């Protein structure tokens, strides 16, 4: 047995101390990274640093992805209405969504506009329900080649009766009335059921078209042409009065300064909900930035776009104000 305090024991003690120092260093570094990351996320989430909600600023709300249940976003708009924001920019890049969700968002923006100036900036697409949301603002700005419009309503449902015949399956049902649970994907759609659905679509379409007419001061043949379901470039939409200006966020800030006395020097504060998919643009960007470092930014965009679309459309039921150019769409 080696004597106490032998050279071997001393060497082992020195090695252990060195190891402890290294572990302490790496633990400290990890803590610093975690704290720094938390601070960075907090600063990003707060927008323009930790800008207090009560301070004077211009609020920015992003409407991206599919519009559906808008409870969280409506609560966010109410909170902005009580904040120190001097104006609100609604950044839109969305194909629309449910008619009910879009109507709720429109109503929320009108309430907010009673308290503060609200401007819409189309970042790429404001179609169908997203255009309904834009109508809730008092000024619409879009880049020359952005897409707006798609004024219309649709009701989609599958019908698998031919498939059921092929596999030898039939459906038995007892209903309180012929139109109960119609349309049904397992039985042919009767003329009466089709007429009932068409009346729903026509009623919502009349409401949508009337909203465009009153908010954009369009009527007659001009309104009929604008509301035939097509999307338009902003360049086409401007003379049709569907938008107010060709431009971007700087254009919106200039309009606010000139017409609402909101200084262009005020900082912008981004306001977010906590619901995934509400602002698919920033979610896609965050993922792309991480995967880009690995050389996988193309995969990132594909995955996020696909996931966001699947997540949103799985919840879309009822009447839709949605633009989705694809076979059968």
C-alpha positions as CSV (number, residue, x, y, z in Angstrom):
1,X,0.0,0.0,0.0
2,X,1.3,3.4,-0.9
3,X,2.1,5.7,2.1
4,X,-0.2,8.7,2.9
5,X,0.4,11.7,0.7
6,X,2.3,9.6,-1.7
7,X,3.2,11.2,-5.1
8,X,0.4,9.1,-6.7
9,X,-2.3,10.4,-4.3
10,X,-1.1,13.9,-4.8
11,X,-1.3,13.6,-8.6
12,X,-4.8,12.1,-8.3
13,X,-5.8,15.0,-6.0
14,X,-4.5,17.5,-8.5
15,X,-6.3,15.8,-11.4
16,X,-9.6,15.8,-9.5
17,X,-9.2,19.5,-8.7
18,X,-8.5,20.2,-12.3
19,X,-11.5,18.2,-13.4
20,X,-13.7,20.0,-10.9
21,X,-12.5,23.4,-12.2
22,X,-13.2,22.3,-15.8
23,X,-16.7,21.1,-14.8
24,X,-17.4,24.3,-13.0
25,X,-16.2,26.3,-16.1
26,X,-18.5,24.4,-18.5
27,X,-21.4,24.5,-16.1
28,X,-21.0,28.3,-15.8
29,X,-20.7,28.6,-19.5
30,X,-23.9,26.6,-20.0
31,X,-25.7,28.8,-17.5
32,X,-24.6,31.9,-19.3
33,X,-25.7,30.5,-22.6
34,X,-29.1,29.5,-21.2
35,X,-29.6,32.9,-19.6
36,X,-28.5,34.7,-22.7
37,X,-30.8,32.6,-24.8
38,X,-33.7,33.3,-22.5
39,X,-32.9,37.0,-22.6
40,X,-32.7,37.0,-26.4
41,X,-36.0,35.1,-26.8
42,X,-37.6,37.6,-24.4
43,X,-36.3,40.6,-26.3
44,X,-37.5,39.1,-29.6
45,X,-40.9,38.3,-28.1
46,X,-41.2,41.8,-26.6
47,X,-40.1,43.5,-29.8
48,X,-37.6,46.3,-29.9
49,X,-36.0,45.2,-26.7
50,X,-38.0,45.1,-23.5
51,X,-40.2,47.9,-24.6
52,X,-42.9,48.3,-22.0
53,X,-46.5,48.0,-23.2
54,X,-47.4,51.3,-21.6
55,X,-44.7,53.2,-23.5
56,X,-45.4,55.2,-26.7
57,X,-44.9,52.9,-29.7
58,X,-46.5,51.5,-32.9
59,X,-47.9,48.0,-32.4
60,X,-47.4,45.4,-35.1
61,X,-49.7,42.3,-35.2
62,X,-49.0,39.6,-37.8
63,X,-51.9,37.7,-39.3
64,X,-50.4,34.7,-41.0
65,X,-51.5,31.1,-41.7
66,X,-55.2,30.2,-41.6
67,X,-57.8,32.2,-39.8
68,X,-60.0,30.1,-37.6
69,X,-60.7,30.4,-33.8
70,X,-59.6,33.9,-33.1
71,X,-60.2,34.1,-29.3
72,X,-56.5,34.6,-28.5
73,X,-55.9,37.2,-31.2
74,X,-59.1,39.1,-30.2
75,X,-57.8,39.2,-26.6
76,X,-54.5,40.5,-27.9
77,X,-56.3,43.3,-29.8
78,X,-58.2,44.3,-26.7
79,X,-54.9,44.4,-24.8
80,X,-53.3,46.7,-27.4
81,X,-56.3,49.0,-27.2
82,X,-55.4,49.5,-23.5
83,X,-51.7,49.9,-24.1
84,X,-49.5,52.9,-24.9
85,X,-49.6,52.1,-28.7
86,X,-50.2,55.2,-30.8
87,X,-51.1,53.2,-33.9
88,X,-51.4,49.6,-35.0
89,X,-50.0,48.0,-38.1
90,X,-51.7,44.7,-39.1
91,X,-49.2,42.7,-41.2
92,X,-51.1,40.2,-43.3
93,X,-49.9,37.2,-45.2
94,X,-52.8,34.7,-45.2
95,X,-55.1,32.9,-47.6
96,X,-58.1,33.3,-45.3
97,X,-59.9,30.7,-43.3
98,X,-63.4,30.3,-41.8
99,X,-66.0,33.0,-42.4
100,X,-66.9,33.1,-38.7
101,X,-63.3,33.5,-37.6
102,X,-62.7,36.2,-40.2
103,X,-65.8,38.1,-39.2
104,X,-64.7,38.0,-35.5
105,X,-61.3,39.3,-36.5
106,X,-62.9,42.1,-38.6
107,X,-65.1,43.1,-35.6
108,X,-62.1,43.1,-33.3
109,X,-60.2,45.4,-35.6
110,X,-63.1,47.7,-35.9
111,X,-63.3,48.0,-32.1
112,X,-59.6,48.6,-31.9
113,X,-59.8,51.2,-34.7
114,X,-62.2,53.2,-32.5
115,X,-59.3,53.7,-30.1
116,X,-56.3,53.9,-32.3
117,X,-55.4,54.3,-36.0
118,X,-55.1,50.8,-37.6
119,X,-53.4,50.2,-41.0
120,X,-53.2,47.0,-42.9
121,X,-49.9,46.1,-44.7
122,X,-50.2,43.1,-47.1
123,X,-46.9,41.3,-47.0
124,X,-47.7,38.8,-49.7
125,X,-51.3,37.6,-49.6
126,X,-54.6,38.9,-48.2
127,X,-57.2,36.7,-49.8
128,X,-60.8,35.8,-48.8
129,X,-61.0,35.9,-45.0
130,X,-57.7,37.7,-44.7
131,X,-59.1,40.4,-46.9
132,X,-62.1,40.6,-44.6
133,X,-59.6,41.3,-41.8
134,X,-58.0,44.0,-43.9
135,X,-61.4,45.7,-44.3
136,X,-61.4,46.2,-40.6
137,X,-58.6,48.7,-40.9
138,X,-58.9,52.2,-42.2
139,X,-56.0,52.1,-44.8
140,X,-54.7,49.2,-46.8
141,X,-51.2,49.1,-48.3
142,X,-49.7,46.4,-50.4
143,X,-46.6,45.8,-52.6
144,X,-47.1,46.0,-56.3
145,X,-47.2,42.2,-56.8
146,X,-48.9,41.2,-53.6
147,X,-52.2,39.3,-54.0
148,X,-55.5,40.5,-52.6
149,X,-59.2,39.8,-53.1
150,X,-60.7,36.3,-53.7
151,X,-64.0,37.8,-52.5
152,X,-66.3,34.8,-52.1
153,X,-67.4,31.9,-49.9
154,X,-67.3,28.2,-50.3
155,X,-68.6,25.1,-48.6
156,X,-66.7,21.9,-49.3
157,X,-67.4,18.3,-48.3
158,X,-66.3,14.9,-49.6
159,X,-68.6,12.3,-51.0
160,X,-67.4,8.7,-50.9
161,X,-70.6,6.9,-52.1
162,X,-68.9,5.5,-55.2
163,X,-66.1,4.2,-53.0
164,X,-68.6,2.6,-50.6
165,X,-70.2,0.8,-53.5
166,X,-66.8,-0.5,-54.7
167,X,-66.0,-2.0,-51.3
168,X,-69.6,-3.2,-50.7
169,X,-70.4,-1.0,-47.7
170,X,-73.7,0.8,-47.2
171,X,-75.0,3.3,-44.5
172,X,-78.2,2.9,-42.6
173,X,-79.6,5.9,-40.8
174,X,-82.7,7.2,-39.2
175,X,-83.2,11.0,-39.3
176,X,-85.7,13.3,-37.8
177,X,-86.0,15.2,-41.1
178,X,-84.6,14.9,-44.6
179,X,-82.2,17.8,-44.2
180,X,-80.8,16.6,-40.8
181,X,-77.0,16.1,-41.1
182,X,-77.0,17.1,-44.7
183,X,-74.7,17.0,-46.6
184,X,-73.6,13.5,-45.7
185,X,-70.4,12.1,-47.3
186,X,-71.8,8.6,-47.2
187,X,-75.0,9.3,-49.3
188,X,-75.7,11.2,-52.5
189,X,-76.5,14.9,-51.9
190,X,-80.2,15.4,-52.6
191,X,-81.5,18.5,-54.6
192,X,-83.0,19.8,-51.4
193,X,-79.8,19.5,-49.4
194,X,-77.8,21.1,-52.2
195,X,-80.3,24.0,-52.3
196,X,-80.0,24.5,-48.6
197,X,-76.2,24.6,-48.8
198,X,-76.3,27.0,-51.7
199,X,-78.5,29.3,-49.6
200,X,-75.9,29.3,-46.8
201,X,-73.2,30.2,-49.3
202,X,-75.3,32.9,-51.0
203,X,-76.2,34.5,-47.7
204,X,-72.6,34.7,-46.5
205,X,-71.4,35.9,-49.9
206,X,-74.0,38.7,-49.9
207,X,-72.7,39.7,-46.5
208,X,-69.0,39.7,-47.7
209,X,-69.8,41.6,-50.9
210,X,-71.8,44.1,-49.0
211,X,-68.9,44.6,-46.5
212,X,-66.6,45.3,-49.4
213,X,-69.0,47.7,-50.9
214,X,-69.5,49.7,-47.8
215,X,-65.9,49.7,-46.5
216,X,-64.3,50.4,-49.9
217,X,-67.1,52.6,-51.3
218,X,-67.7,50.4,-54.4
219,X,-71.0,49.6,-56.0
220,X,-72.7,48.4,-59.2
221,X,-70.6,46.8,-61.9
222,X,-67.4,47.7,-60.2
223,X,-68.4,45.8,-57.1
224,X,-69.6,42.8,-59.2
225,X,-66.3,42.7,-61.0
226,X,-64.2,43.0,-57.8
227,X,-66.3,40.3,-56.1
228,X,-66.2,37.6,-58.7
229,X,-63.9,35.4,-56.7
230,X,-60.6,36.2,-58.4
231,X,-57.4,37.4,-56.7
232,X,-55.8,40.5,-58.0
233,X,-52.3,41.9,-57.8
234,X,-52.1,45.1,-55.8
235,X,-51.4,46.9,-59.1
236,X,-54.7,45.7,-60.4
237,X,-56.5,46.2,-57.1
238,X,-55.6,49.8,-56.7
239,X,-57.8,51.3,-59.5
240,X,-60.5,48.9,-58.3
241,X,-60.3,50.6,-54.9
242,X,-59.6,47.3,-53.1
243,X,-56.5,48.9,-51.6
244,X,-55.4,52.5,-50.9
245,X,-51.7,52.5,-51.7
246,X,-48.9,50.6,-53.3
247,X,-46.1,50.2,-50.8
248,X,-44.9,48.5,-47.7
249,X,-44.6,49.2,-44.0
250,X,-42.6,52.4,-44.6
251,X,-45.5,53.6,-46.7
252,X,-47.9,52.9,-43.9
253,X,-45.7,54.7,-41.4
254,X,-45.6,57.7,-43.7
255,X,-49.4,57.7,-44.0
256,X,-49.8,57.5,-40.2
257,X,-47.4,60.4,-39.8
258,X,-49.2,62.6,-42.3
259,X,-52.8,61.7,-41.5
260,X,-52.8,60.6,-37.8
261,X,-49.8,62.6,-36.4
262,X,-48.1,59.4,-35.4
263,X,-44.3,60.0,-35.5
264,X,-42.2,57.8,-37.8
265,X,-39.6,57.9,-35.1
266,X,-41.7,55.8,-32.7
267,X,-40.4,52.3,-32.1
268,X,-42.3,49.3,-33.3
269,X,-43.3,46.7,-30.8
270,X,-44.4,43.2,-32.1
271,X,-47.3,41.7,-30.3
272,X,-47.9,38.0,-30.4
273,X,-50.4,35.4,-29.3
274,X,-49.1,32.1,-27.9
275,X,-50.9,30.0,-30.4
276,X,-48.8,28.1,-32.9
277,X,-49.6,28.9,-36.5
278,X,-51.1,32.3,-35.9
279,X,-48.0,33.9,-37.3
280,X,-46.6,31.1,-39.5
281,X,-44.2,33.6,-41.1
282,X,-42.0,34.1,-38.0
283,X,-42.3,30.4,-37.1
284,X,-41.0,29.4,-40.5
285,X,-38.3,32.0,-40.3
286,X,-37.1,30.8,-36.9
287,X,-36.9,27.2,-38.1
288,X,-35.3,28.2,-41.4
289,X,-32.6,30.2,-39.6
290,X,-31.7,27.2,-37.5
291,X,-31.7,24.7,-40.3
292,X,-29.9,27.1,-42.6
293,X,-26.9,26.8,-40.4
294,X,-27.0,23.1,-41.2
295,X,-27.6,23.7,-44.9
296,X,-31.2,22.6,-44.7
297,X,-33.1,25.8,-45.1
298,X,-35.1,24.4,-48.1
299,X,-36.2,21.5,-46.1
300,X,-37.2,23.9,-43.3
301,X,-39.5,25.9,-45.5
302,X,-41.1,22.8,-46.9
303,X,-41.7,21.2,-43.5
304,X,-43.1,24.4,-41.8
305,X,-45.3,25.3,-44.7
306,X,-46.7,21.7,-44.9
307,X,-47.1,21.4,-41.1
308,X,-48.8,24.8,-40.8
309,X,-51.2,24.0,-43.6
310,X,-52.2,20.6,-42.2
311,X,-52.6,22.0,-38.7
312,X,-54.8,24.8,-39.8
313,X,-57.0,23.0,-42.4
314,X,-57.7,20.1,-40.0
315,X,-59.7,22.6,-37.9
316,X,-61.5,24.4,-40.7
317,X,-65.2,23.4,-40.7
318,X,-68.3,25.1,-42.1
319,X,-68.3,28.1,-44.4
320,X,-64.9,29.1,-45.6
321,X,-63.5,32.3,-47.0
322,X,-60.3,30.7,-48.2
323,X,-58.1,30.9,-51.3
324,X,-56.2,27.7,-52.0
325,X,-55.3,27.3,-55.7
326,X,-54.8,23.6,-56.2
327,X,-56.6,20.8,-58.1
328,X,-60.2,20.7,-56.8
329,X,-59.6,23.8,-54.7
